[in-house]
Every structure is written in C-alpha cells, then in structure tokens.
Amino acid sequence: MRIFPVIILAVLLLAGCSVGMALYGHSEPDLRNIQVGKDRKEVESYLGKPVKTKTEDWRTIAVYKYQVGNEPAPARAGMHAILDVGTLGLWEFIGTPIELIKGSTRRLTVIYGPDNKVVEIKKGG
C-alpha cells in the first residue's frame, strides 16, 4: 500500500505537458486589424515583435510569425488529464506529440513607410 502514493505522485509530476499545451495554446491574431494606414505599434500589439526586419530605400520590411489552429482548449486539456491519470502517465508519450503538431506557423510581411504606417501587406515572407 505504501507504493500507491508514490505512483500517484509520479503520475502528477510526469503528467502535464500535453495538458498545459492544450490549456494555453496560442490564440490566432485577428488579421482584419492589420490594414494599410495602421501604425506600427498597433500592428505589433496584435502580432508581437517581428522575427526579421530590413530597411530598403524609404521603407521598412517586417516579417511576423503567428500560429493558426492551436487555440487554447480547456476541454482538450481535461481529456489529456483524465487519460494521464488513467494510464499512470503513459498517455504523455502520445498526448505530447499530438499537441506538438497542432496548428501551423504562418508568416505575414508588413511594409512600413518612413512614418511607420503600413503601406503594404503580404501573406508569407
């Protein structure tokens, strides 16, 4: 009987990767807010800092990364938690890879004028 609490503690310590990944996820940015004429600070409030920038002539080209299809999902996290407990933590070997492949990363290229206002938007980049 002394081994049972140790097993439960081990399951609780090992479990959680897939649960946390499903629970927090990445909210998809609303790209309708990114429009020609918007200020750079406004764009970065939606997309975060660019992963790459370069200056050409009078303009700044910024490339942003964002994720789609990986919204936070409390119900999915609950399912992972139940399966973790039911399999004594073995579910993590399946659940974590499932969560790792959820969603996809996309790029958005935004070109700013000298006044840091959006002059052009391109998908990809």
C-alpha positions in Angstrom: 0.0 0.0 0.0 2.9 2.4 0.5 3.8 2.3 -3.2 0.4 3.6 -4.3 1.0 7.2 -3.1 4.4 7.2 -4.8 2.8 6.1 -8.0 0.2 8.8 -7.8 2.9 11.5 -7.1 5.0 10.3 -10.0 2.0 10.5 -12.3 1.2 14.0 -11.2 4.8 15.1 -11.7 5.2 13.5 -15.1 1.8 14.4 -16.4 1.1 17.9 -17.6 3.0 18.6 -20.8 0.0 17.8 -23.1 -2.4 19.3 -20.5 -0.5 22.6 -20.4 0.0 22.8 -24.1 -3.8 22.2 -24.8 -4.8 24.6 -22.0 -2.7 27.6 -23.1 -2.2 27.1 -26.8 -1.8 30.2 -29.0 -4.7 32.5 -29.8 -4.9 33.3 -33.5 -4.4 37.0 -34.2 -7.3 38.8 -35.9 -5.6 39.9 -39.2 -8.6 42.2 -40.0 -6.9 44.6 -37.6 -3.8 44.8 -39.8 -4.6 47.3 -42.5 -2.9 49.9 -44.7 -2.5 53.1 -42.8 -2.2 51.5 -39.3 0.6 52.5 -37.1 3.5 50.0 -36.5 2.9 50.0 -32.7 -0.7 48.9 -33.4 0.4 46.1 -35.7 2.9 44.9 -33.1 0.2 44.9 -30.4 -1.6 42.2 -32.4 1.4 40.3 -33.8 4.3 40.9 -31.4 7.8 41.9 -32.5 8.8 40.9 -36.0 11.2 37.9 -36.5 13.0 39.8 -39.2 13.3 43.4 -40.4 15.2 45.2 -43.1 15.3 48.7 -44.5 15.2 49.3 -48.2 15.1 52.8 -49.6 12.4 54.7 -47.7 10.6 51.7 -46.3 10.9 49.1 -43.6 10.0 45.5 -44.3 9.0 43.5 -41.2 8.2 39.7 -41.2 6.0 38.4 -38.4 5.2 34.8 -37.3 1.9 33.8 -35.9 0.1 30.5 -35.2 -3.2 29.2 -36.5 -5.2 26.2 -35.4 -3.8 25.9 -31.9 -6.4 27.9 -29.8 -6.4 27.3 -26.0 -8.8 24.3 -25.4 -9.8 23.6 -21.7 -11.9 20.6 -22.8 -8.9 19.0 -24.7 -6.7 19.7 -21.6 -9.2 17.9 -19.4 -9.2 14.9 -21.7 -5.4 14.8 -21.6 -5.5 15.0 -17.7 -8.0 12.1 -17.5 -6.0 10.0 -19.8 -2.8 10.8 -17.9 -4.3 9.6 -14.6 -6.0 6.6 -16.3 -2.8 5.4 -17.8 -0.5 6.4 -14.9 1.3 9.0 -17.1 1.8 6.8 -20.1 -0.6 9.0 -22.2 2.1 11.7 -22.3 4.0 9.6 -24.8 1.0 10.0 -27.2 -0.6 13.3 -26.0 2.5 15.5 -26.1 3.4 14.7 -29.8 -0.3 15.2 -30.7 -0.1 18.7 -29.1 3.2 19.5 -30.7 1.8 19.0 -34.2 -1.4 21.0 -33.6 -1.7 24.2 -35.6 0.7 25.7 -38.1 3.0 28.7 -38.2 2.4 31.3 -40.8 4.2 34.5 -41.8 3.0 37.9 -42.6 5.2 40.6 -44.3 4.3 44.2 -43.5 5.9 47.1 -45.3 6.0 50.4 -43.4 6.6 53.8 -44.9 9.0 56.4 -43.3 6.2 57.5 -40.9 5.9 53.9 -39.6 2.5 53.5 -41.1 1.5 50.3 -43.1 1.8 50.8 -46.8 1.6 47.1 -47.9 0.7 43.7 -46.5 1.8 40.4 -48.0 0.9 36.9 -46.8 4.0 34.7 -46.4 7.5 36.1 -46.3 
